[in-house]
Amino acid sequence: MSDNSNIKEKIESIFAAVISTKENKNSNLLIGMSGMTMALFYAAKQALSYQKKADDFLKIVFRKIYQQQYFSFSNGLAGIGWTLEHLEQKEFTK
């Protein structure tokens, strides 16, 4: 098996795990829905099969943003805001 196909298989398995993740309790960037959303939008650039899931995760982030209690970049509103701005600047969102 070539290195490229092995890498592709590993990436596919990572995103399969992300997609199968039940709705995370938080929306933060480091280990929450914001980080997973950004990863899915980047994956959708390579494989459109991830686009719907990326859109779904983004809706969850918006729905849960009011529950955020912290303001830090990795675990709070700053990171969520940065994620949303990044997605807009890279034209992932309309």
N, C-alpha and C positions, 0 to 999 in steps of 0.2 A: 504494500500500500504506500502510495507516495506521501510525502510530508504534507503537501497541500490538502489532500483529501482527509488526512488524519486531523489536521487543524480545523478543517471545515466541520468534521464530525464532532469535535470537542466544542466548537462554538455552538453548533446546533443543540448539543446536549445541555449547555449552559442556558441557552434561551428557552429550551423546553422546560427546564426547572423554574426559570423566572416566570414563564407564562402559567405554569401549573400552581404557582404560589397563590395561596388564598389571600384575599384582601388583607394587606398588612395593617397593623393597628395605627401606624403613623405615616405621615406624608414626607418625612425628612429626606434629605439628599443622600446621606451616607448609607443608611441601611433600610430606607423606606421606599415608598411608592415613587417619589420624585426621581431617585437614582435609577430605579427600574424603568421608569417611563423614558428617561433620557436614553438609556441603553437600547430600549425597544425602538425608539425613533431612529437611532443610528443603524440598527439592524434592518429596519424597514427600507433604508436606502439601498441595501443589498438584496433584500428579499421582501417583496411586497406582502408576503404572507404575515408579516409582523405588524403591518400598518393598523389594522383594526384593533389589535390588542394594545398597541401604543395609544391609540385614541381612547380606548376604554380605561386604561390606567390613568391617562391625563384627566378624564372626567372624575375618577376617584380622588385624585389629588385636589381638584377644585372642591369636591364635595366635603372633604375632610380638613381643608385648610383652616377652618374656624376652630378646630379642636387643638391646634398647635399651641403649646404652652411656652416654648422656648424661642429665642431669637437668634441663636448661633447659626453659623454657616452650615455646619455638618448635621446638626440636629434640630434646626429651627426654621423660622420664617425666612431668614436671610438666604439660606440654601434653597428653599422652595422658590423664593422670588428670583434668585439667580438662575435656577433651572428653567423657569418659565421665560425669563428674558433670553437665555441662551437658545432655547427652542425657537423663539420668535426671530432672533438675529440670524440663525442658521436656516430660517424659512421652513422649519418643520411644521409650524402652525400657521393658520391663516387669520 
